[in-house]
Amino acid sequence: MTAPQVKARKGGELIKMITAYDFPTAQIADRAGADVILVGDSVANVVLGYADTLAVSVDDMVHHTAAVTRAQPTALVVGDMPWLSYHTSIEVTVANAGRFIREGGAGAVKLEGGRKRLPMVKAVLDAEIPVMGHLGLTPQSVHAMGGYRVQGRRAAAAYDLISDAKALDDAGVFAMVLEGVPDALAEMVTREIGAPTIGIGAGAHCDGQVLVFHDVVGLGGDEFVPKFVRAYASLADDAVAAVKDWFADVDSGDFPSQDETYHMPEQSAEILRDFAASQSVVDLVGDDLLADEAMEN
């Protein structure tokens, strides 16, 4: 899958995008048929245990992107540019975006923000790097927004978001994430722009949907779960139960079994036992032991 192929899905078959942060989750996502794998900066919360996404660096994100691309997925891999990697200058932005391609192996990058980030978006596109936009609830702006709040509820804010979406579309983004916006607004943006929209907490009228891998399979923690998340498995509970069962087998002596244990030839074991009965353990590695074993074999 390539960025132009994703863009060509506008108004057609729905785009299925999911996050992945390492080799095994990328393999699972690809085997399941993902169109796009996003190496999201949500790795900060989901995998690394930070309180928000602001803690991860370009080095962190390139590291995880490279782990995902080593799985050689057929899905398009999009690297999520972290906070302050595209906020200071055009030169820094392009250099950081290039690292996702050159070192991480990604096929595109994602940037948050609208018209304010337009010069950076255009510069990355001029460097022949496909860009995915991201509007609405942009987690890197959590402090400026006053928390993780739904965006565009009022007409003025909705109009502003539509203007941002049109500007990004005119610049040439191949797709656009709409996060945490009312469904009526997401439907309008989807209708007004040429790039496909990929929703997360944006209703059913987008051109595709994205969720975090760990949320889908039930690997999240006990923290707050957004209303738009639907878990399709309970892998965390299953994993806890599995580890508890193993601990119980260790306590009972049932693990490891004979089938789960390596064995030496019985003649060699007998030689060891004979020498252990008559000599110190240090002597067991001497020439006499080796000679006797050779004769027995």
N, C-alpha and C positions, 0 to 999 in steps of 0.2 A: 504494500500500500504506500502511495506517495501523497504528498500534499495536493498536487493537482487532482489526483483521483478522489481524495476526500472532498475537495471543493466541488467536483462534478456530481457529488451525491446530493446537492442542494435540491430539496423538493422531491427526492426519490427515496430509495431504501434508507431507512433510519441508520444513523451512524452510532456505533456502539464503542464508547471510549471508557476505559477503566484505568485507574492508577496501578502502577507496580514500581517497586523500589529495589528489586534485586533479581538475581538469576531465576530462582524457583518460582516467584510470583509472576515473572514475565513469561515463563514457560506455560504456567497454568492459564494465564490470560490469553496467550496466543492459541493454545490448544482449544480453548473455549470459543474462539472465533472473534476476538476483538479486532475492530478496524483500526483503532488508535490506542496506544499505550502512553499514558501521560506519566512521566517521572515527576510527580508533583512535589512542590516544596512542603506539602503536608507530611512528607517524610519526617519533618521536624517533630510534629505531634505524634504521628502514628507509630513511628519506629524508634526515634531517638529520644522521646520522652520530654521534649520541650513544651512549654506552655502555649507557644504560638509558632507561626512560621518564620518569624523574623530572625531566629537564631542561626539558620543554616547559611552557609557561605557558597560561593561558586565552586570551591573545591569539593564541598560536600555533595553538591548537586551533580557535578561532573562525575564524581566517583560512583554515585548510584546510577546515573545514566549509563555509564560504561558497563556496569553489572547487568543492567537490563538488556543492552544491545548484544552482550555476549550470548544471550539465549537465541540470537538470530531469529527474532520473530518476523512473521510476514506482516504484522501490523506496523503502522507508522509509529515511530517512537518520537515523542515530543518532550524536550527538556524544559522544565519550568525554571525560568530565570528568577533568582531569589532577590529579596529586598536589597536595595543599594547596588545591584549589579547593572542597572540601566537607568539610574536616577541622577548621575552626576555629570556625565558628558557623553557625547556621541561616540568619541573614540573609545572610551571605556566600555560602552555598551556593545559596540561591534566586536571588540576584542573578547569580551566575555561570551557573547553569542557564538563566536567562532570556536571557543573551547568546547562548547556542547557538541559541535559538529566534528571537529578534528579529534578531540580526546574522548568524548563521550559516545561518538558514533550515532548521534541523533539525526533525524531527518528534518527536524524543525524545532523552533523554540516558541515558548509562550511568554507573553508580557501582560501584566495587569495595567489597566488604566486606559483612558480615552484620549481626548484632544491634547491633554497635558503631556502625554508621552508620544505624541505623533511624530516629532522629529526623530526620536529614537527608533520607532517602528519603521519609519521610512529608511533610515540609515541601515538597519539590519536587512531590510528587503533589498536595498541597493547593493548589499554585499552578497546577494543571491542566496540568502538564508530565508526559507519560508517562516512566516510568523503567524501564530494563532493569537487572537486577541482575547481579552477577559474583562468583562464589565459586570456591574452590579455590586454584589457583595465581594469586594476584593480583599482577601485576608491580610495582605501586606499593608493595607490602610486601616487596620483595626483600630489604632489609636485615634486617627483622624476622624473615623466614623463614630467613635464612642462605643465600640463593641461590635459584635457580630450581629448586625441588624439588617433586616430586609430593606432593600433599596428600591426607590422609584414608586413608593406608595402614593405620593401626591403628584398632581399633574405637572407641576413645574419640574420636579425631580425626574419624572418619567420623560418629559420632553428633552431634558438635558442628556439623559442616557441615550435616547434615540439619536440625538445629534452626535454623540460620541460614537455610536455604532456606525452611523453613516460615514463619519470621517475615517474610521478604521477600514471600513469596506472600500471606500474610495482609494485609500492608500494601498490596498492590495492584500490584506490578510486573507488567508485561505479558509479560515474558520474562526468562530468566535464563541467562547464560553460565556453563558449568561448564568450567573449564580445569585441565588437569593433575591429574585425579583418576582412581582405578581405575574400570574399567568397571562393576563390580558396584555401586559407590557411586553412580555416575551413573545407573544403571538404577533404583536405589531412589529417588533424589531425583525422577527423572522420573515415577515411579509415584505418589509421595506428594504432589506439589504440583499445583496447577491451572494454573500458568503453564507455557508450553512451555520446555523446556531446549534450549540451543544449545551443543553440545559442541566443544571444541578440545582434543585429547588426552584425551578422556573416553569413548572407545568409541562403539559403534554404536547404543546404546539411547536416545540423546537424541532430542528432537523436531526437531532440525536440526543443522547443522554450520557452522562458520566457520573460515576460514583467511585468512592475509594474502595479498593480491593478488600481491605480489612473489614470495612463495614458490610460489604456484600456477603462475606463468608463468616461473619460473626467472630472476628478476631480482635475487635475493639475492646477497650477497657470498660470500666464501669462509669466513665464520665458521661456528660450530657450527650445524647444522640439527637441530631437534628430531625425534624419531622419528615423530611424528604428521604430519609434513609430507610431502605427495606432490606433486612437481613434474610438471606436464603439458606443459611446454614448456621450452626453454632459450634464452630471449630474450637473456640477458646474453651468452652465447657467440655467438649470431647477430649481436648488435649489434656486438661486438668485431670479428667477421669482416667485417661490412659497412663499418665505419669503416676498417679496414686496407685493404680493397679500394679505398675512395675515396682514401686516402692514396697508394696505389700508382698510381692513375690520375692524380693530381696530379703525382707524380714523373715519370711517363712522358710527360706532356703530353696524355694522352688526355681529361682533364677540364679545362676544359669543352669540349664539342664545339661545332660550329657551330649545332646545333639547340638548344643550351643557352645561347646567347649572343644578346644584343640587338644589332641592326644599325641603322644609319642609312641613309637613301636614298643610293644610289651617287653621285648628282650632288652632294649635300652633302659626301660623303666626298672626292670629287675636288677640290672647292673648298678643303677643309681641306688636302689634300695640296699643292695648288698654292701656297697662301699659306705653308704650312710650309716650302716649298722656297725662298721668297724673303724671308720676313719672320720676325721673332721670334714666339714663341708668344704673347706678350702682345698683339701686334697682331691676333691672329686673332679677337678679340671686338669689333673696331672696326666703325664704320659701313660701311666699304667692303666688308668681308666680308659683312655682312648684305644690303647692296644687291646684290652680285653673286649671292648665293644666291637672292634674290627674283627676279632677272632670269632665272636658270636655270630656276626653277620655273614 
